[in-house]
C-alpha cells in the first residue's frame, strides 16, 4: 500500500509500503502462517489475485494465507486437497471460492473454518470427509449448496445455513447419518432430490410462510423425510400449522412425514395442495 509522511515544516511525500517476504521455518511461514508446500497461480481477470492450485506436502495441519506475494488469495482450485491426509485446514478471511472436490475424500479431516467471505462452494467440495465434525455455514455469503457438497460427511451433527442461500443441490447432505439438527434460512426456495438423509430429528425454520415457499423435488428432498423430525420455530416445536392468507399453494411434500404437527388450518386463498403434502403426518388429528 501507500502512506503519506508529513513533516513539521508542512511538506509531505508518499511512501510505498511493501509486502513482507515469507520466512519459512519447518515448512510454515513465521510471518503469516502460510504452508510452504502450497502452489499458486496468478490471475488478472478482476484485479490481480492468487489461486491455490496444488498441495505437495504431508502436513496434517495446513494454513492457507490471506496474501501471497502481496496479493490476496481468493480461491482454492478444483481437487487441490483431494484424498490428502490433513486433519485441520485454516482458511483466510479473504477466500471467496472453494472449487469442486477441493477436499473430497480427505478421510482424516476433522476441522475447517469456512470464512464469512465465502461466496461459492463447489460440487462435492467436502464429499467423503467422514471425520469432519462441523461445517459452520451460517455466516457465509453462499447462494447455493452445490450437489454432493457434504455427502458422506458422517460425523457432522448439526448444519445451520446462512440467510441468502436459495437452493440446496441434490445429494448435498446425503449419507450424513449423524446429522440430527438442521437450520434453514428464510431465503431458501428450492431443495433438490436426495438432499438429506433420513436421520434428522430437528428442523428449525424462520416461519411457515418461508417453509411454504420451498419447492421440494421429491419425498427425499426434505429433511423431514425420515419421519423422525419435527419443525421448530423460535425454539418451540410446531404442533399447530396455520397456512398464511398470502399462500396460494401448499407445495408437494411440504409437510411429508412431519413428526410434530397435530392440527392444520389452511388459509382461504389456498387453491392447490400438492402431492403428498401431508402424507404420513401420524399425529395430525384436525384439518380446517
MONORWO-V925792 format. One record per backbone hydrogen bond with DSSP energy under -0.5 kcal/mol. CO is the residue of the C=O (numbers start at 1). NH is the residue of the N-H. E is the energy in kcal/mol with one decimal. If there is no record, write none. Layout:
BEGIN
co->CO nh->NH e->E
co->CO nh->NH e->E
END
This chain:
BEGIN
co->1 nh->17 e->-3.2
co->3 nh->5 e->-0.6
co->3 nh->15 e->-3.1
co->4 nh->6 e->-0.6
co->5 nh->13 e->-2.0
co->7 nh->10 e->-1.8
co->11 nh->7 e->-2.9
co->13 nh->5 e->-3.1
co->13 nh->15 e->-0.5
co->15 nh->3 e->-2.2
co->16 nh->18 e->-0.7
co->23 nh->30 e->-2.8
co->25 nh->28 e->-1.5
co->27 nh->36 e->-3.0
co->28 nh->25 e->-2.8
co->29 nh->33 e->-1.5
co->34 nh->29 e->-2.7
co->35 nh->38 e->-1.5
co->37 nh->56 e->-2.2
co->39 nh->53 e->-2.2
co->39 nh->54 e->-1.2
co->41 nh->51 e->-2.3
co->43 nh->49 e->-2.1
co->44 nh->47 e->-0.7
co->47 nh->46 e->-0.9
co->49 nh->43 e->-3.0
co->50 nh->74 e->-2.0
co->50 nh->75 e->-0.9
co->51 nh->41 e->-2.0
co->51 nh->53 e->-0.6
co->52 nh->77 e->-2.8
co->54 nh->39 e->-2.3
co->60 nh->87 e->-3.6
co->60 nh->88 e->-2.1
co->62 nh->64 e->-0.5
co->62 nh->90 e->-2.7
co->63 nh->35 e->-1.4
co->63 nh->65 e->-0.6
co->66 nh->73 e->-2.7
co->68 nh->71 e->-1.7
co->71 nh->68 e->-2.9
co->72 nh->50 e->-2.7
co->72 nh->74 e->-0.7
co->74 nh->96 e->-2.6
co->74 nh->97 e->-1.7
co->75 nh->52 e->-2.8
co->75 nh->77 e->-0.5
co->76 nh->99 e->-2.4
co->77 nh->80 e->-1.3
co->79 nh->82 e->-0.8
co->81 nh->84 e->-2.2
co->84 nh->86 e->-1.0
co->87 nh->110 e->-2.6
co->87 nh->111 e->-1.8
co->88 nh->62 e->-2.5
co->89 nh->91 e->-0.6
co->89 nh->113 e->-0.9
co->90 nh->64 e->-2.9
co->92 nh->95 e->-1.3
co->96 nh->119 e->-3.1
co->96 nh->120 e->-1.8
co->97 nh->76 e->-2.2
co->98 nh->122 e->-2.7
co->99 nh->102 e->-1.5
co->100 nh->79 e->-2.1
co->101 nh->104 e->-0.8
co->102 nh->81 e->-2.3
co->103 nh->106 e->-1.5
co->104 nh->83 e->-2.3
co->105 nh->107 e->-1.7
co->106 nh->109 e->-1.6
co->110 nh->133 e->-1.5
co->111 nh->89 e->-2.0
co->112 nh->114 e->-0.5
co->113 nh->115 e->-0.7
co->115 nh->118 e->-1.8
co->118 nh->141 e->-2.5
co->119 nh->143 e->-0.6
co->120 nh->98 e->-2.4
co->121 nh->146 e->-0.7
co->122 nh->125 e->-1.9
co->123 nh->101 e->-1.7
co->124 nh->127 e->-1.1
co->125 nh->103 e->-2.4
co->126 nh->129 e->-1.7
co->127 nh->105 e->-3.6
co->128 nh->130 e->-1.8
co->129 nh->132 e->-1.4
co->133 nh->157 e->-0.9
co->135 nh->137 e->-1.0
co->137 nh->140 e->-1.2
co->137 nh->162 e->-0.7
co->143 nh->166 e->-3.0
co->143 nh->167 e->-1.1
co->144 nh->146 e->-0.8
co->145 nh->169 e->-3.6
co->146 nh->149 e->-1.8
co->147 nh->124 e->-2.0
co->148 nh->151 e->-0.8
co->149 nh->126 e->-2.4
co->150 nh->153 e->-1.9
co->151 nh->128 e->-3.0
co->152 nh->154 e->-1.9
co->153 nh->156 e->-1.2
co->157 nh->180 e->-2.4
co->157 nh->181 e->-1.8
co->158 nh->135 e->-0.5
co->159 nh->183 e->-2.5
co->160 nh->137 e->-0.6
co->162 nh->165 e->-1.6
co->166 nh->189 e->-2.6
co->166 nh->190 e->-1.5
co->167 nh->145 e->-2.5
co->168 nh->192 e->-2.7
co->169 nh->172 e->-1.5
co->170 nh->148 e->-1.2
co->171 nh->174 e->-1.0
co->172 nh->150 e->-2.4
co->173 nh->176 e->-0.8
co->173 nh->197 e->-0.7
co->174 nh->152 e->-3.0
co->175 nh->177 e->-0.6
co->176 nh->179 e->-1.6
co->178 nh->180 e->-0.6
co->180 nh->201 e->-2.6
co->180 nh->202 e->-2.2
co->181 nh->159 e->-2.3
co->182 nh->204 e->-2.8
co->183 nh->161 e->-2.6
co->185 nh->188 e->-1.1
co->189 nh->215 e->-2.3
co->190 nh->168 e->-2.0
co->191 nh->217 e->-2.1
co->192 nh->195 e->-1.1
co->193 nh->171 e->-1.4
co->195 nh->173 e->-2.5
co->197 nh->200 e->-0.5
co->201 nh->230 e->-1.3
co->202 nh->182 e->-2.6
co->202 nh->204 e->-0.5
co->203 nh->232 e->-2.6
co->204 nh->184 e->-2.6
co->207 nh->211 e->-1.9
co->208 nh->212 e->-2.4
co->209 nh->213 e->-0.6
co->210 nh->213 e->-0.7
co->211 nh->214 e->-1.5
co->214 nh->216 e->-0.6
co->215 nh->191 e->-2.5
co->218 nh->221 e->-1.7
co->218 nh->222 e->-0.6
co->220 nh->196 e->-1.1
co->222 nh->225 e->-1.7
co->224 nh->227 e->-2.1
co->229 nh->259 e->-2.9
co->230 nh->203 e->-2.4
co->231 nh->238 e->-3.0
co->232 nh->205 e->-2.7
co->233 nh->236 e->-1.7
co->236 nh->233 e->-2.5
co->237 nh->239 e->-0.8
co->239 nh->241 e->-0.5
co->239 nh->262 e->-3.6
co->239 nh->263 e->-1.9
co->240 nh->242 e->-0.5
co->241 nh->243 e->-0.6
co->241 nh->265 e->-3.1
co->242 nh->244 e->-0.5
co->244 nh->247 e->-1.5
co->248 nh->271 e->-3.2
co->248 nh->272 e->-1.1
co->249 nh->251 e->-0.7
co->250 nh->274 e->-3.4
co->251 nh->254 e->-1.8
co->252 nh->216 e->-0.6
co->253 nh->256 e->-0.7
co->255 nh->258 e->-2.1
co->262 nh->285 e->-3.0
co->262 nh->286 e->-1.6
co->263 nh->241 e->-3.0
co->264 nh->266 e->-0.5
co->264 nh->288 e->-3.0
co->265 nh->243 e->-3.2
co->267 nh->270 e->-1.4
co->272 nh->250 e->-2.5
co->274 nh->277 e->-1.5
co->275 nh->253 e->-1.7
co->277 nh->255 e->-2.2
co->278 nh->281 e->-1.4
co->279 nh->257 e->-2.9
co->280 nh->282 e->-1.5
co->281 nh->284 e->-1.7
co->286 nh->264 e->-2.4
END
